[in-house]
Amino acid sequence: MTGFKKFLMRGNLVELAVAVVIGATFSGLVQALVKDLITPLIAAVTGGNEPDFSDYVFTVNGAKFMYGDFVNQLLSFLIIASVVYWLVVLPMSRVIAYFDRNKESTEKKCPECLSDIPVAARRCAFCTAVLEDSGATAAS
């Protein structure tokens, strides 16, 4: 029982559970955004009802292939992926770039091992190379 308790209390498992719950909630949020705002906007722009391809079928030797539902799901995926990219990924990338813009001025590359080290460092913490003021490597 102790091993099972350790397994359940591991940090990674708790973090994963939190990520799944947040992911499910975020999924519902994005789907509601697409269903309630984006899809009606598309219908308004195209001048008709919301696009529905569920009645599209073709028949081969008596077998029905209902590809319309697949087309609906594909369009839904593309719309959701676009919304996530334009409203989440792109703004977050800009925020991260904004906060990382000053990082380059506080770090430099070690000429020996190419690790990121503080600008004021006189010795690399990773390869212990002695660094000169000009950034060249001295013999260690």
TIMI-2910 file (N, C-alpha, C, CB; in pm, 1 decimal, decimal comma, always signed):
<rs>
+----------+----------+----------+----------+----------+----------+----------+----------+----------+----------+----------+----------+------+
!      n_x !      n_y !      n_z !     ca_x !     ca_y !     ca_z !      c_x !      c_y !      c_z !     cb_x !     cb_y !     cb_z ! resn !
+----------+----------+----------+----------+----------+----------+----------+----------+----------+----------+----------+----------+------+
!    +82,3 !   -118,9 !     +0,0 !     +0,0 !     +0,0 !     +0,0 !    +87,3 !   +126,1 !     +0,0 !    -94,0 !     -0,6 !   +121,0 !  Met !
!   +204,7 !   +119,0 !    +61,4 !   +293,8 !   +234,7 !    +66,4 !   +340,1 !   +272,9 !    -73,9 !   +415,2 !   +205,6 !   +156,6 !  Thr !
!   +373,2 !   +172,9 !   -155,9 !   +416,2 !   +200,4 !   -293,4 !   +306,1 !   +265,3 !   -374,3 !   +461,2 !    +72,5 !   -361,6 !  Gly !
!   +183,1 !   +220,9 !   -355,6 !    +69,4 !   +278,9 !   -426,6 !    +48,4 !   +424,3 !   -384,2 !    -58,3 !   +196,6 !   -400,8 !  Phe !
!    +63,3 !   +450,4 !   -254,9 !    +47,9 !   +586,2 !   -203,6 !   +157,2 !   +676,5 !   -262,3 !    +53,6 !   +587,2 !    -48,0 !  Lys !
!   +281,3 !   +625,6 !   -270,1 !   +391,6 !   +702,3 !   -328,8 !   +362,3 !   +734,5 !   -474,8 !   +524,2 !   +624,5 !   -317,1 !  Lys !
!   +309,5 !   +633,7 !   -546,2 !   +277,0 !   +652,2 !   -687,0 !   +173,0 !   +762,6 !   -704,7 !   +226,0 !   +521,0 !   -747,7 !  Phe !
!    +69,6 !   +761,4 !   -622,0 !    -36,7 !   +860,8 !   -634,2 !     +9,4 !  +1000,2 !   -594,9 !   -154,7 !   +820,9 !   -549,4 !  Leu !
!   +102,7 !  +1009,8 !   -506,0 !   +147,2 !  +1139,8 !   -457,3 !   +265,9 !  +1196,5 !   -534,6 !   +183,0 !  +1129,2 !   -312,6 !  Met !
!   +310,0 !  +1127,3 !   -636,4 !   +419,3 !  +1179,6 !   -718,2 !   +376,8 !  +1309,8 !   -783,3 !   +462,2 !  +1077,2 !   -825,3 !  Arg !
!   +465,6 !  +1402,7 !   -790,7 !   +435,1 !  +1534,1 !   -846,7 !   +390,0 !  +1528,3 !   -991,1 !   +554,6 !  +1622,9 !   -836,2 !  Gly !
!   +452,1 !  +1441,9 !  -1071,5 !   +417,2 !  +1433,9 !  -1212,4 !   +272,8 !  +1389,8 !  -1231,8 !   +510,8 !  +1338,6 !  -1284,2 !  Asn !
!   +226,8 !  +1297,1 !  -1149,8 !    +90,3 !  +1247,8 !  -1163,0 !    -10,6 !  +1357,0 !  -1129,7 !    +68,5 !  +1126,5 !  -1072,6 !  Leu !
!    +15,8 !  +1433,6 !  -1027,0 !    -73,9 !  +1542,6 !   -988,9 !    -72,7 !  +1650,6 !  -1096,9 !    -33,0 !  +1602,2 !   -851,7 !  Val !
!    +44,8 !  +1684,7 !  -1148,2 !    +54,2 !  +1784,1 !  -1254,8 !    -19,5 !  +1737,7 !  -1379,1 !   +200,2 !  +1813,2 !  -1288,4 !  Glu !
!     -7,9 !  +1609,8 !  -1411,7 !    -78,5 !  +1556,1 !  -1527,1 !   -229,1 !  +1564,0 !  -1507,4 !    -36,4 !  +1412,0 !  -1552,9 !  Leu !
!   -276,5 !  +1532,1 !  -1387,7 !   -420,2 !  +1539,4 !  -1359,8 !   -470,6 !  +1682,6 !  -1373,7 !   -450,8 !  +1485,8 !  -1218,6 !  Ala !
!   -395,0 !  +1777,4 !  -1322,8 !   -433,8 !  +1918,0 !  -1334,7 !   -435,4 !  +1959,3 !  -1482,1 !   -337,1 !  +2008,8 !  -1253,8 !  Val !
!   -336,3 !  +1915,2 !  -1558,0 !   -330,8 !  +1949,4 !  -1700,4 !   -450,0 !  +1891,9 !  -1775,5 !   -200,6 !  +1898,6 !  -1762,7 !  Ala !
!   -490,9 !  +1770,5 !  -1743,7 !   -606,2 !  +1709,1 !  -1810,5 !   -733,3 !  +1786,3 !  -1778,8 !   -621,8 !  +1561,7 !  -1768,1 !  Val !
!   -752,5 !  +1823,8 !  -1654,0 !   -872,9 !  +1898,6 !  -1615,0 !   -875,0 !  +2035,3 !  -1683,3 !   -879,4 !  +1915,6 !  -1460,9 !  Val !
!   -762,8 !  +2104,7 !  -1682,2 !   -756,5 !  +2235,2 !  -1747,2 !   -774,2 !  +2220,0 !  -1897,7 !   -623,3 !  +2305,4 !  -1715,7 !  Ile !
!   -715,0 !  +2116,4 !  -1955,3 !   -729,4 !  +2092,2 !  -2099,2 !   -874,1 !  +2065,6 !  -2137,7 !   -642,5 !  +1974,6 !  -2142,0 !  Gly !
!   -944,7 !  +1986,9 !  -2057,2 !  -1085,3 !  +1958,5 !  -2086,1 !  -1169,0 !  +2085,7 !  -2075,6 !  -1139,6 !  +1850,9 !  -1990,0 !  Ala !
!  -1143,0 !  +2165,9 !  -1975,6 !  -1215,3 !  +2291,3 !  -1959,1 !  -1184,5 !  +2387,0 !  -2074,1 !  -1179,7 !  +2356,2 !  -1824,7 !  Thr !
!  -1059,1 !  +2394,2 !  -2112,2 !  -1018,5 !  +2479,9 !  -2223,5 !  -1082,2 !  +2432,6 !  -2353,7 !   -865,4 !  +2482,2 !  -2237,0 !  Phe !
!  -1090,9 !  +2301,8 !  -2372,1 !  -1155,2 !  +2245,5 !  -2490,6 !  -1300,4 !  +2289,9 !  -2498,2 !  -1146,3 !  +2092,0 !  -2489,6 !  Ser !
!  -1371,3 !  +2282,3 !  -2386,1 !  -1510,3 !  +2327,2 !  -2383,4 !  -1522,3 !  +2475,3 !  -2415,9 !  -1571,8 !  +2299,2 !  -2247,4 !  Gly !
!  -1429,9 !  +2555,0 !  -2365,8 !  -1429,3 !  +2698,1 !  -2392,1 !  -1408,9 !  +2726,5 !  -2540,7 !  -1320,6 !  +2766,6 !  -2309,8 !  Leu !
!  -1313,1 !  +2659,1 !  -2601,2 !  -1284,6 !  +2681,2 !  -2742,8 !  -1402,0 !  +2633,0 !  -2828,4 !  -1154,2 !  +2608,8 !  -2784,2 !  Val !
!  -1458,5 !  +2517,3 !  -2795,3 !  -1572,8 !  +2467,3 !  -2872,4 !  -1692,4 !  +2562,0 !  -2861,8 !  -1612,5 !  +2326,8 !  -2824,0 !  Gln !
!  -1716,7 !  +2617,6 !  -2744,2 !  -1826,4 !  +2713,5 !  -2728,4 !  -1799,0 !  +2840,1 !  -2809,8 !  -1846,5 !  +2749,1 !  -2579,3 !  Ala !
!  -1674,9 !  +2886,2 !  -2809,9 !  -1638,7 !  +3003,5 !  -2887,8 !  -1665,2 !  +2979,8 !  -3035,7 !  -1491,9 !  +3039,7 !  -2865,1 !  Leu !
!  -1624,3 !  +2864,2 !  -3084,8 !  -1643,8 !  +2833,1 !  -3226,3 !  -1791,8 !  +2816,7 !  -3258,0 !  -1567,0 !  +2705,8 !  -3264,7 !  Val !
!  -1864,1 !  +2741,8 !  -3174,8 !  -2005,5 !  +2713,3 !  -3201,4 !  -2092,1 !  +2838,6 !  -3189,6 !  -2056,4 !  +2606,1 !  -3105,2 !  Lys !
!  -2066,1 !  +2920,4 !  -3088,5 !  -2154,3 !  +3034,0 !  -3060,7 !  -2113,8 !  +3163,6 !  -3128,7 !  -2160,4 !  +3056,8 !  -2914,8 !  Asp !
!  -1987,8 !  +3176,6 !  -3169,0 !  -1943,1 !  +3302,7 !  -3228,2 !  -1886,1 !  +3287,3 !  -3369,6 !  -1839,3 !  +3365,6 !  -3139,5 !  Leu !
!  -1793,3 !  +3195,9 !  -3386,4 !  -1722,6 !  +3185,8 !  -3514,4 !  -1812,0 !  +3127,1 !  -3623,7 !  -1596,7 !  +3100,1 !  -3498,5 !  Ile !
!  -1881,1 !  +3014,6 !  -3595,5 !  -1966,0 !  +2951,0 !  -3696,4 !  -2080,0 !  +3043,6 !  -3740,1 !  -2023,1 !  +2819,5 !  -3642,1 !  Thr !
!  -2152,1 !  +3110,9 !  -3647,6 !  -2253,4 !  +3206,9 !  -3694,2 !  -2193,5 !  +3322,5 !  -3773,8 !  -2330,3 !  +3262,3 !  -3575,9 !  Pro !
!  -2071,0 !  +3361,3 !  -3740,7 !  -2003,4 !  +3466,1 !  -3816,7 !  -1977,5 !  +3418,2 !  -3959,4 !  -1870,7 !  +3506,7 !  -3748,0 !  Leu !
!  -1934,6 !  +3294,6 !  -3974,8 !  -1912,7 !  +3237,6 !  -4108,5 !  -2044,4 !  +3233,7 !  -4184,9 !  -1851,3 !  +3095,1 !  -4098,9 !  Ile !
!  -2151,9 !  +3192,4 !  -4115,9 !  -2283,3 !  +3188,4 !  -4180,7 !  -2326,9 !  +3328,1 !  -4223,1 !  -2388,1 !  +3126,7 !  -4086,5 !  Ala !
!  -2299,8 !  +3429,2 !  -4141,4 !  -2338,4 !  +3566,2 !  -4176,0 !  -2258,8 !  +3617,3 !  -4295,7 !  -2318,0 !  +3659,4 !  -4055,9 !  Ala !
!  -2131,1 !  +3582,1 !  -4302,2 !  -2046,7 !  +3627,8 !  -4412,1 !  -2085,7 !  +3558,5 !  -4542,2 !  -1898,8 !  +3602,2 !  -4380,4 !  Val !
!  -2115,7 !  +3429,0 !  -4536,3 !  -2151,1 !  +3355,1 !  -4657,5 !  -2296,0 !  +3378,4 !  -4697,9 !  -2126,7 !  +3206,5 !  -4637,2 !  Thr !
!  -2375,7 !  +3443,7 !  -4613,2 !  -2511,7 !  +3479,2 !  -4648,3 !  -2609,8 !  +3363,9 !  -4642,8 !  -2513,5 !  +3537,3 !  -4782,8 !  Gly !
!  -2581,2 !  +3264,0 !  -4564,3 !  -2672,0 !  +3149,7 !  -4556,9 !  -2673,8 !  +3092,7 !  -4417,8 !  -2632,3 !  +3042,1 !  -4656,7 !  Gly !
!  -2718,4 !  +2969,4 !  -4410,0 !  -2718,6 !  +2899,0 !  -4282,1 !  -2579,0 !  +2847,3 !  -4251,2 !  -2820,1 !  +2782,9 !  -4283,5 !  Asn !
!  -2565,4 !  +2794,1 !  -4131,3 !  -2436,9 !  +2734,1 !  -4094,4 !  -2408,9 !  +2617,5 !  -4189,0 !  -2437,2 !  +2686,1 !  -3944,8 !  Glu !
!  -2283,8 !  +2601,2 !  -4230,3 !  -2252,7 !  +2493,7 !  -4324,1 !  -2279,4 !  +2356,5 !  -4262,2 !  -2106,8 !  +2503,5 !  -4369,2 !  Pro !
!  -2350,9 !  +2271,0 !  -4337,1 !  -2381,0 !  +2135,6 !  -4289,7 !  -2370,8 !  +2040,0 !  -4407,6 !  -2523,0 !  +2128,2 !  -4223,8 !  Asp !
!  -2276,7 !  +1948,7 !  -4400,3 !  -2252,7 !  +1853,7 !  -4507,4 !  -2293,4 !  +1711,4 !  -4469,0 !  -2107,0 !  +1856,6 !  -4546,5 !  Phe !
!  -2368,8 !  +1695,6 !  -4361,0 !  -2398,4 !  +1561,7 !  -4308,1 !  -2483,8 !  +1477,3 !  -4401,9 !  -2468,1 !  +1573,7 !  -4175,3 !  Ser !
!  -2552,6 !  +1537,6 !  -4498,3 !  -2635,8 !  +1460,1 !  -4591,5 !  -2557,8 !  +1411,6 !  -4713,5 !  -2753,9 !  +1543,9 !  -4637,3 !  Asp !
!  -2433,2 !  +1446,3 !  -4726,4 !  -2354,1 !  +1407,3 !  -4843,8 !  -2314,6 !  +1260,5 !  -4833,3 !  -2227,8 !  +1496,4 !  -4857,5 !  Tyr !
!  -2349,5 !  +1182,9 !  -4934,7 !  -2316,7 !  +1039,5 !  -4938,5 !  -2284,7 !  +1000,4 !  -5082,3 !  -2434,6 !   +952,4 !  -4882,2 !  Val !
!  -2215,3 !   +888,6 !  -5096,7 !  -2202,9 !   +824,6 !  -5227,8 !  -2212,8 !   +674,7 !  -5207,1 !  -2068,2 !   +863,1 !  -5298,8 !  Phe !
!  -2252,8 !   +604,1 !  -5312,7 !  -2279,2 !   +461,3 !  -5302,2 !  -2190,0 !   +385,6 !  -5399,7 !  -2428,2 !   +430,7 !  -5329,4 !  Thr !
!  -2130,4 !   +276,9 !  -5351,5 !  -2050,6 !   +187,5 !  -5434,7 !  -2099,4 !    +46,0 !  -5408,3 !  -1896,4 !   +201,9 !  -5404,9 !  Val !
!  -2153,1 !    -20,4 !  -5510,8 !  -2205,0 !   -157,3 !  -5500,1 !  -2301,5 !   -173,5 !  -5382,6 !  -2089,5 !   -255,9 !  -5485,5 !  Asn !
!  -2387,4 !    -77,3 !  -5363,9 !  -2487,5 !    -84,7 !  -5258,6 !  -2438,8 !    -40,9 !  -5121,1 !  -2537,9 !   -222,8 !  -5249,8 !  Gly !
!  -2310,7 !    -11,9 !  -5105,4 !  -2258,4 !    +33,2 !  -4976,0 !  -2259,3 !   +185,8 !  -4972,5 !  -2114,1 !    -22,0 !  -4951,3 !  Ala !
!  -2318,4 !   +240,5 !  -4867,7 !  -2326,4 !   +386,1 !  -4851,8 !  -2203,1 !   +438,9 !  -4779,7 !  -2453,8 !   +425,5 !  -4774,7 !  Lys !
!  -2142,2 !   +539,1 !  -4838,2 !  -2029,7 !   +608,3 !  -4775,9 !  -2078,2 !   +747,8 !  -4740,3 !  -1903,3 !   +613,2 !  -4870,8 !  Phe !
!  -2096,8 !   +770,3 !  -4610,6 !  -2147,8 !   +899,6 !  -4563,6 !  -2029,7 !   +989,5 !  -4527,5 !  -2243,3 !   +881,3 !  -4440,7 !  Met !
!  -1973,3 !  +1050,3 !  -4628,8 !  -1854,2 !  +1132,0 !  -4608,6 !  -1887,1 !  +1272,2 !  -4558,7 !  -1776,0 !  +1141,1 !  -4737,1 !  Tyr !
!  -2010,8 !  +1311,6 !  -4559,5 !  -2049,9 !  +1445,4 !  -4518,5 !  -2016,9 !  +1474,3 !  -4373,1 !  -2196,6 !  +1464,8 !  -4541,5 !  Gly !
!  -2039,3 !  +1375,1 !  -4285,3 !  -2005,4 !  +1395,1 !  -4144,4 !  -1855,5 !  +1415,3 !  -4126,6 !  -2052,7 !  +1276,0 !  -4060,6 !  Asp !
!  -1776,7 !  +1341,6 !  -4206,0 !  -1631,1 !  +1360,1 !  -4201,1 !  -1593,6 !  +1502,2 !  -4243,7 !  -1560,1 !  +1256,7 !  -4291,8 !  Phe !
!  -1658,9 !  +1553,1 !  -4347,4 !  -1631,9 !  +1689,5 !  -4393,9 !  -1668,3 !  +1789,4 !  -4283,8 !  -1711,4 !  +1720,4 !  -4524,6 !  Val !
!  -1782,4 !  +1766,8 !  -4215,9 !  -1820,3 !  +1854,4 !  -4104,8 !  -1714,3 !  +1853,5 !  -3995,1 !  -1955,6 !  +1811,8 !  -4047,1 !  Asn !
!  -1667,3 !  +1735,4 !  -3958,3 !  -1566,2 !  +1725,1 !  -3853,1 !  -1433,5 !  +1787,5 !  -3896,2 !  -1544,8 !  +1578,7 !  -3814,8 !  Gln !
!  -1399,2 !  +1768,6 !  -4023,2 !  -1276,0 !  +1827,9 !  -4075,2 !  -1282,9 !  +1980,5 !  -4071,3 !  -1249,7 !  +1779,8 !  -4218,7 !  Leu !
!  -1394,9 !  +2036,5 !  -4116,1 !  -1411,6 !  +2182,0 !  -4110,2 !  -1410,7 !  +2231,8 !  -3966,4 !  -1541,9 !  +2223,8 !  -4178,9 !  Leu !
!  -1475,4 !  +2158,3 !  -3877,6 !  -1476,1 !  +2195,2 !  -3736,3 !  -1333,9 !  +2196,4 !  -3681,2 !  -1564,4 !  +2098,3 !  -3655,1 !  Ser !
!  -1255,8 !  +2093,7 !  -3715,3 !  -1116,7 !  +2087,5 !  -3670,1 !  -1037,3 !  +2206,9 !  -3722,3 !  -1051,1 !  +1956,2 !  -3715,9 !  Phe !
!  -1052,5 !  +2237,3 !  -3850,5 !   -977,1 !  +2348,5 !  -3909,1 !  -1015,9 !  +2481,4 !  -3845,7 !   -999,7 !  +2354,3 !  -4060,1 !  Leu !
!  -1144,4 !  +2500,0 !  -3818,5 !  -1188,5 !  +2624,7 !  -3755,4 !  -1133,7 !  +2634,3 !  -3613,2 !  -1343,0 !  +2633,7 !  -3754,1 !  Ile !
!  -1143,7 !  +2524,3 !  -3537,6 !  -1093,7 !  +2524,5 !  -3400,0 !   -942,3 !  +2545,8 !  -3397,7 !  -1130,2 !  +2392,3 !  -3329,2 !  Ile !
!   -870,9 !  +2478,2 !  -3487,3 !   -725,3 !  +2495,2 !  -3493,0 !   -688,7 !  +2639,9 !  -3526,4 !   -664,0 !  +2399,6 !  -3597,4 !  Ala !
!   -763,9 !  +2701,3 !  -3617,1 !   -738,0 !  +2841,3 !  -3651,6 !   -764,4 !  +2933,0 !  -3533,6 !   -823,7 !  +2883,9 !  -3770,5 !  Ser !
!   -874,6 !  +2911,3 !  -3464,2 !   -908,4 !  +2994,4 !  -3348,5 !   -801,7 !  +2979,9 !  -3240,4 !  -1047,6 !  +2956,2 !  -3292,4 !  Val !
!   -760,0 !  +2856,4 !  -3212,1 !   -657,3 !  +2834,7 !  -3109,6 !   -526,6 !  +2902,6 !  -3150,8 !   -634,3 !  +2683,0 !  -3086,3 !  Val !
!   -490,0 !  +2890,5 !  -3278,5 !   -365,6 !  +2953,3 !  -3322,8 !   -372,3 !  +3105,2 !  -3311,0 !   -334,8 !  +2913,7 !  -3466,9 !  Tyr !
!   -478,1 !  +3166,3 !  -3365,8 !   -485,5 !  +3311,7 !  -3373,0 !   -516,8 !  +3376,5 !  -3238,3 !   -589,7 !  +3352,1 !  -3473,7 !  Trp !
!   -592,5 !  +3307,2 !  -3151,4 !   -633,2 !  +3369,3 !  -3025,6 !   -553,5 !  +3322,3 !  -2903,7 !   -778,0 !  +3342,6 !  -3002,3 !  Leu !
!   -476,0 !  +3212,5 !  -2918,2 !   -399,7 !  +3162,0 !  -2803,6 !   -250,7 !  +3154,1 !  -2835,3 !   -451,5 !  +3024,1 !  -2761,7 !  Val !
!   -213,9 !  +3077,3 !  -2937,2 !    -72,6 !  +3050,2 !  -2965,4 !     +2,1 !  +3177,4 !  -3006,5 !    -60,1 !  +2944,4 !  -3075,7 !  Val !
!    -51,3 !  +3249,7 !  -3101,9 !    +17,1 !  +3368,9 !  -3150,1 !    +31,4 !  +3476,0 !  -3041,3 !    -57,6 !  +3426,1 !  -3269,1 !  Leu !
!    -75,5 !  +3509,9 !  -2967,1 !    -56,3 !  +3608,0 !  -2858,8 !    +41,1 !  +3559,3 !  -2750,9 !   -190,5 !  +3640,7 !  -2794,3 !  Pro !
!    +35,4 !  +3431,3 !  -2714,3 !   +128,2 !  +3380,2 !  -2612,1 !   +272,2 !  +3383,6 !  -2661,8 !    +90,2 !  +3236,7 !  -2571,8 !  Met !
!   +293,3 !  +3356,5 !  -2788,9 !   +428,5 !  +3364,8 !  -2844,8 !   +481,6 !  +3506,6 !  -2835,4 !   +429,9 !  +3317,7 !  -2990,7 !  Ser !
!   +394,8 !  +3602,2 !  -2860,5 !   +437,7 !  +3742,5 !  -2850,7 !   +467,2 !  +3781,6 !  -2706,7 !   +330,7 !  +3835,3 !  -2908,6 !  Arg !
!   +385,5 !  +3733,2 !  -2612,8 !   +409,1 !  +3763,5 !  -2470,9 !   +542,0 !  +3702,9 !  -2425,8 !   +292,6 !  +3709,7 !  -2382,8 !  Val !
!   +567,1 !  +3578,3 !  -2465,0 !   +693,0 !  +3511,8 !  -2427,7 !   +811,4 !  +3584,4 !  -2489,9 !   +692,2 !  +3363,3 !  -2472,0 !  Ile !
!   +798,6 !  +3624,2 !  -2616,3 !   +907,3 !  +3698,4 !  -2681,5 !   +930,4 !  +3832,2 !  -2612,8 !   +875,9 !  +3720,6 !  -2830,5 !  Ala !
!   +823,2 !  +3895,8 !  -2566,1 !   +835,8 !  +4023,7 !  -2496,0 !   +915,1 !  +4007,5 !  -2367,0 !   +697,4 !  +4082,2 !  -2465,6 !  Tyr !
!   +887,7 !  +3901,3 !  -2291,1 !   +958,4 !  +3880,8 !  -2165,7 !  +1099,6 !  +3827,2 !  -2185,5 !   +880,7 !  +3786,7 !  -2078,5 !  Phe !
!  +1125,6 !  +3761,7 !  -2297,2 !  +1258,4 !  +3706,4 !  -2323,3 !  +1350,6 !  +3803,1 !  -2397,1 !  +1245,5 !  +3579,6 !  -2402,7 !  Asp !
!  +1301,0 !  +3918,8 !  -2435,4 !  +1384,3 !  +4009,2 !  -2515,3 !  +1505,0 !  +4060,4 !  -2438,4 !  +1302,1 !  +4126,4 !  -2563,7 !  Arg !
!  +1494,9 !  +4077,5 !  -2307,0 !  +1608,2 !  +4124,8 !  -2227,5 !  +1697,1 !  +4011,4 !  -2179,6 !  +1558,7 !  +4203,4 !  -2108,9 !  Asn !
!  +1657,5 !  +3889,0 !  -2202,8 !  +1736,0 !  +3774,3 !  -2157,7 !  +1871,1 !  +3768,9 !  -2228,6 !  +1658,8 !  +3644,1 !  -2181,7 !  Lys !
!  +1873,0 !  +3806,7 !  -2354,2 !  +1997,3 !  +3802,5 !  -2430,4 !  +2100,8 !  +3898,3 !  -2373,7 !  +1970,7 !  +3835,2 !  -2576,3 !  Glu !
!  +2058,1 !  +4008,6 !  -2317,1 !  +2154,6 !  +4104,4 !  -2265,1 !  +2214,1 !  +4059,5 !  -2131,6 !  +2089,0 !  +4240,1 !  -2249,2 !  Ser !
!  +2154,5 !  +3960,8 !  -2065,6 !  +2206,6 !  +3913,1 !  -1937,9 !  +2283,6 !  +3782,4 !  -1951,5 !  +2093,6 !  +3895,2 !  -1839,7 !  Thr !
!  +2277,8 !  +3720,3 !  -2069,7 !  +2348,0 !  +3593,7 !  -2089,6 !  +2432,0 !  +3599,7 !  -2215,5 !  +2248,9 !  +3476,7 !  -2097,3 !  Glu !
!  +2534,5 !  +3514,0 !  -2217,3 !  +2617,9 !  +3499,1 !  -2336,1 !  +2647,3 !  +3352,0 !  -2352,8 !  +2749,7 !  +3582,4 !  -2325,7 !  Lys !
!  +2700,2 !  +3316,8 !  -2468,1 !  +2735,5 !  +3178,0 !  -2496,7 !  +2880,2 !  +3153,0 !  -2456,2 !  +2714,2 !  +3145,2 !  -2646,6 !  Lys !
!  +2904,0 !  +3039,8 !  -2392,7 !  +3040,6 !  +2998,5 !  -2362,9 !  +3107,1 !  +2960,3 !  -2494,9 !  +3043,8 !  +2879,0 !  -2260,2 !  Cys !
!  +3226,0 !  +3010,3 !  -2523,6 !  +3291,0 !  +2977,8 !  -2650,1 !  +3335,7 !  +2831,5 !  -2658,7 !  +3409,8 !  +3068,1 !  -2670,3 !  Pro !
!  +3347,9 !  +2763,7 !  -2547,2 !  +3390,6 !  +2624,1 !  -2547,5 !  +3274,1 !  +2527,1 !  -2565,5 !  +3463,4 !  +2592,5 !  -2419,1 !  Glu !
!  +3172,4 !  +2538,8 !  -2478,2 !  +3063,4 !  +2440,4 !  -2479,7 !  +2932,2 !  +2497,7 !  -2531,9 !  +3041,9 !  +2385,5 !  -2340,6 !  Cys !
!  +2928,0 !  +2628,3 !  -2561,9 !  +2811,8 !  +2697,7 !  -2615,7 !  +2691,7 !  +2698,9 !  -2521,9 !  +2772,5 !  +2635,3 !  -2744,8 !  Leu !
!  +2714,2 !  +2681,6 !  -2391,6 !  +2607,4 !  +2691,7 !  -2292,5 !  +2578,1 !  +2838,2 !  -2263,9 !  +2645,5 !  +2617,4 !  -2162,2 !  Ser !
!  +2456,3 !  +2867,7 !  -2220,4 !  +2420,8 !  +3003,3 !  -2180,5 !  +2474,6 !  +3028,9 !  -2040,2 !  +2266,8 !  +3024,9 !  -2185,8 !  Asp !
!  +2552,8 !  +3135,4 !  -2026,7 !  +2611,5 !  +3171,8 !  -1897,2 !  +2589,8 !  +3321,0 !  -1874,8 !  +2764,3 !  +3135,9 !  -1891,5 !  Ile !
!  +2591,6 !  +3367,8 !  -1750,7 !  +2577,0 !  +3511,3 !  -1725,1 !  +2689,4 !  +3591,5 !  -1790,4 !  +2574,4 !  +3538,4 !  -1574,2 !  Pro !
!  +2658,3 !  +3712,8 !  -1830,1 !  +2755,9 !  +3798,5 !  -1897,1 !  +2875,7 !  +3825,4 !  -1807,4 !  +2691,3 !  +3930,3 !  -1939,0 !  Val !
!  +2854,0 !  +3841,5 !  -1677,0 !  +2962,9 !  +3874,7 !  -1585,2 !  +3047,1 !  +3754,1 !  -1544,3 !  +2906,8 !  +3939,7 !  -1462,2 !  Ala !
!  +3012,5 !  +3635,1 !  -1590,2 !  +3085,4 !  +3514,6 !  -1548,7 !  +3229,0 !  +3518,3 !  -1600,9 !  +3013,5 !  +3387,2 !  -1599,5 !  Ala !
!  +3320,9 !  +3470,3 !  -1513,7 !  +3460,9 !  +3460,1 !  -1553,3 !  +3500,1 !  +3315,9 !  -1580,8 !  +3550,9 !  +3518,9 !  -1445,5 !  Arg !
!  +3411,4 !  +3221,9 !  -1541,7 !  +3435,0 !  +3080,0 !  -1565,3 !  +3300,4 !  +3017,1 !  -1599,0 !  +3502,1 !  +3010,3 !  -1440,6 !  Arg !
!  +3299,3 !  +2927,2 !  -1697,0 !  +3175,4 !  +2859,6 !  -1737,2 !  +3136,2 !  +2758,6 !  -1630,0 !  +3192,1 !  +2789,2 !  -1875,4 !  Cys !
!  +3010,3 !  +2761,1 !  -1589,3 !  +2961,2 !  +2668,5 !  -1486,9 !  +2946,1 !  +2526,8 !  -1541,0 !  +2827,7 !  +2717,1 !  -1432,0 !  Ala !
!  +2945,2 !  +2509,8 !  -1670,7 !  +2921,4 !  +2378,3 !  -1729,8 !  +3051,6 !  +2307,8 !  -1766,9 !  +2833,5 !  +2391,6 !  -1852,7 !  Phe !
!  +3142,0 !  +2379,8 !  -1833,4 !  +3267,4 !  +2315,1 !  -1876,0 !  +3388,4 !  +2367,6 !  -1800,7 !  +3288,5 !  +2335,0 !  -2024,8 !  Cys !
!  +3369,8 !  +2462,1 !  -1713,0 !  +3472,0 !  +2526,0 !  -1629,0 !  +3581,8 !  +2597,4 !  -1708,2 !  +3535,1 !  +2422,7 !  -1540,2 !  Thr !
!  +3553,0 !  +2633,5 !  -1833,3 !  +3650,6 !  +2708,5 !  -1912,6 !  +3666,3 !  +2848,1 !  -1852,5 !  +3606,7 !  +2717,1 !  -2062,6 !  Ala !
!  +3791,4 !  +2896,4 !  -1849,9 !  +3816,8 !  +3031,1 !  -1801,1 !  +3787,5 !  +3127,5 !  -1914,7 !  +3963,7 !  +3046,9 !  -1749,3 !  Val !
!  +3707,0 !  +3228,5 !  -1883,9 !  +3665,4 !  +3323,3 !  -1987,3 !  +3738,3 !  +3454,4 !  -1969,6 !  +3513,5 !  +3346,0 !  -1983,6 !  Leu !
!  +3782,6 !  +3512,6 !  -2079,1 !  +3845,4 !  +3643,8 !  -2076,4 !  +3737,1 !  +3748,3 !  -2094,7 !  +3955,2 !  +3656,8 !  -2186,1 !  Glu !
!  +3770,9 !  +3873,9 !  -2067,1 !  +3675,4 !  +3982,8 !  -2084,8 !  +3626,0 !  +3995,3 !  -2227,1 !  +3736,8 !  +4112,0 !  -2042,3 !  Asp !
!  +3711,6 !  +3964,7 !  -2323,3 !  +3673,9 !  +3978,6 !  -2464,2 !  +3585,1 !  +3864,5 !  -2509,7 !  +3797,9 !  +3985,3 !  -2552,0 !  Ser !
!  +3566,5 !  +3761,4 !  -2425,0 !  +3482,1 !  +3647,6 !  -2462,0 !  +3563,1 !  +3531,1 !  -2515,8 !  +3379,8 !  +3689,8 !  -2565,0 !  Gly !
!  +3696,1 !  +3548,6 !  -2535,0 !  +3777,6 !  +3438,8 !  -2583,1 !  +3808,9 !  +3344,5 !  -2468,6 !  +3906,8 !  +3490,5 !  -2647,6 !  Ala !
!  +3841,0 !  +3222,6 !  -2499,1 !  +3867,2 !  +3121,7 !  -2397,2 !  +4016,0 !  +3115,3 !  -2366,9 !  +3815,7 !  +2984,1 !  -2442,3 !  Thr !
!  +4046,8 !  +3115,7 !  -2240,0 !  +4185,4 !  +3098,6 !  -2197,9 !  +4210,2 !  +2949,1 !  -2173,7 !  +4216,5 !  +3183,3 !  -2068,8 !  Ala !
!  +4331,3 !  +2911,6 !  -2172,3 !  +4365,2 !  +2769,5 !  -2147,5 !  +4327,0 !  +2735,2 !  -2005,3 !  +4517,8 !  +2740,9 !  -2171,8 !  Ala !
!  +4260,3 !  +2620,0 !  -1986,4 !  +4219,7 !  +2582,5 !  -1851,6 !  +4312,0 !  +2481,9 !  -1791,4 !  +4080,9 !  +2528,8 !  -1851,7 !  Ser !
+----------+----------+----------+----------+----------+----------+----------+----------+----------+----------+----------+----------+------+
</rs>
